[in-house]
Amino acid sequence: MTKAIMIQGAGSNVGKSMLVAGIARALVKRGLKVAPFKPQNMSNNAAVTVDGGEIGRAQALQALAAGLAPVVDMNPVLLKPETDIGASVIVQGKRVATLKARDYGKMKATLMPAVLESFHRLAENVDIIVIEGAGSPAEVNLRAGDIANMGFAEAADVPVILIGDIDRGGVIAQLVGTHAVLPPEDCGRIVGFGVNKFRGDTSLFHDGMDFIHDRTGWAPLGIIPWFADAWKLPAEDVMDVASRPGGPIKIVVPRLPRIANFDDLDPLSAEPDVSVEIIEAGRPLPLDADLILIPGSKSTIADLAHFRAQGWDIDLLAHIRRGGRVLGICGGYQMLGRKIIDVDGIEGTPCEVEGLGLLDVTTEMKPFKRLALTSGTHIASGEVLSGYEIHIGETDGPDRTRPWLRIDQRDEGAQSADGKVRGCYIHGLFAADGFRRTMLAELGAPASKVNYNQGVEDALDALAAHMEAHFDIDRLLELAGEIS
């Protein structure tokens, strides 16, 4: 009989995604077949699945931790914010609507059958499912129709472990306060708790654990120290996108309001000779950048307007005049062209806008979204690479006659005549070690021995060992419930 346990947080960003990945890898090392699951996620950092859909990047990492290929059932509902009040709704890997938050609140209760269908389908082939909640169950104003936390736990009859974050302070209030505001039937589903991100001597908080246990009746499963290698694992939350000081090669990334699929930056951050600098709104793009990388965007036209509002278009031209290089990926690629045409209003009001004009190409927004896992080569070097496409829009023009990638037997990307401005639709390029070294060599970086994918695997193994040392995995297995 398959078992399940749900990890919920006493707040957002308490480390649930990482803990689920660590638990999954620890259980796999014990010989169990494990699947991750998150009923509802909100993220613009998505992964393309082997069955042709998209899920949150965190669930793809958790799948890797479990030794599985990512499939849409691991995250049946994905919300991808497009504006401050609206998001695309992805159900079982496919976009079904773009809704304002109020309208999604009315819709979400209708999605429970699809969520449960995915959950039970996953359960057919594994020993245990480790489920990740979203936000916090203490948001009791969202309880009606909930599919992300206690609403799902009730529908699937799954026990819950609640995690608090001591790093932000007030962890006793987080956990005891959650107990205080939850209705009794939801409180009864919580069977244990843990405290994450502790810095220093964990014995100093033993009395705190006793206090929480006495006030809630929940079983204490452990105090989890800060995991120093967390930065080596792909981040999902945009709030985790941060500068990574390193060596003399400086790669500058303007932070776009709707930045998407920013895992492109992770392999670059792992290089010892590279510094990745995230530039916030209100700051100029630095004069000493070796490469300016314009990342993906969920709303290219809106983010292009933001880019111009910061004066970054002027900085970019100055960078090119000094001989600097520019790379645009996906939405960033679209911005580099001469025009973006959206006659159907896919990104909002129908319009045609001027691009940055650094590549002689034009993008037309189309209703069809391309979702594909890809592989190919870097034309100049022959280095093998792989990645994924996840975009709306088709790009063409004279600079497409200078492709720099060969992907799935077709030419991909565009570049300027001098090769210093490039763009493409392929995410995940830099995870290929040989290709990454080739591209960094153009910036003057010495060859490194970094094996990025192995580094992620090593970090997951270290995380599993960290969980085994500080979290009661035996007790977790005892508390897990059987799926009926």
Salt bridges, closest charged atoms under 4 A:
GLU54 OE1 - LYS80 NZ 2.70
GLU54 OE2 - LYS369 NZ 2.83
ASP73 OD2 - ARG121 NE 2.66
GLU82 OE2 - LYS298 NZ 2.89
GLU117 OE1 - ARG121 NH2 3.90
GLU132 OE2 - LYS38 NZ 2.92
GLU154 OE1 - ARG143 NH2 3.08
ASP157 OD1 - ARG189 NH1 3.18
ASP165 OD2 - ARG168 NE 2.94
ASP165 OD2 - LYS197 NZ 3.35
ASP167 OD1 - ARG199 NE 2.93
ASP186 OD2 - ARG143 NE 2.82
ASP229 OD1 - LYS232 NZ 3.60
ASP263 OD2 - ARG57 NH2 3.44
ASP264 OD2 - HIS427 ND1 2.71
GLU271 OE2 - ARG436 NE 2.70
GLU277 OE1 - LYS250 NZ 3.20
GLU277 OE2 - ARG283 NH2 2.81
GLU280 OE2 - ARG255 NE 2.93
ASP288 OD2 - LYS250 NZ 3.04
ASP303 OD1 - ARG258 NH1 3.29
GLU352 OE2 - LYS339 NZ 3.08
ASP360 OD1 - ARG338 NE 2.91
GLU389 OE2 - ARG370 NE 3.04
GLU389 OE1 - HIS391 NE2 3.00
GLU389 OE2 - ARG410 NH2 2.22
GLU394 OE1 - LYS366 NZ 3.38
ASP399 OD1 - ARG402 NH2 2.39
ASP411 OD1 - ARG406 NH1 3.02
GLU412 OE1 - ARG410 NH1 3.24
ASP433 OD1 - ARG436 NH2 2.87
GLU442 OE1 - ARG325 NH1 3.61
GLU442 OE1 - ARG422 NH1 3.06
GLU457 OE1 - ARG25 NH2 2.79
ASP461 OD1 - ARG25 NH1 2.63
ASP461 OD1 - LYS29 NZ 3.39
GLU468 OE2 - ARG30 NE 2.89
ASP474 OD1 - ARG30 NH1 2.63
GLU478 OE1 - ARG475 NH1 3.15
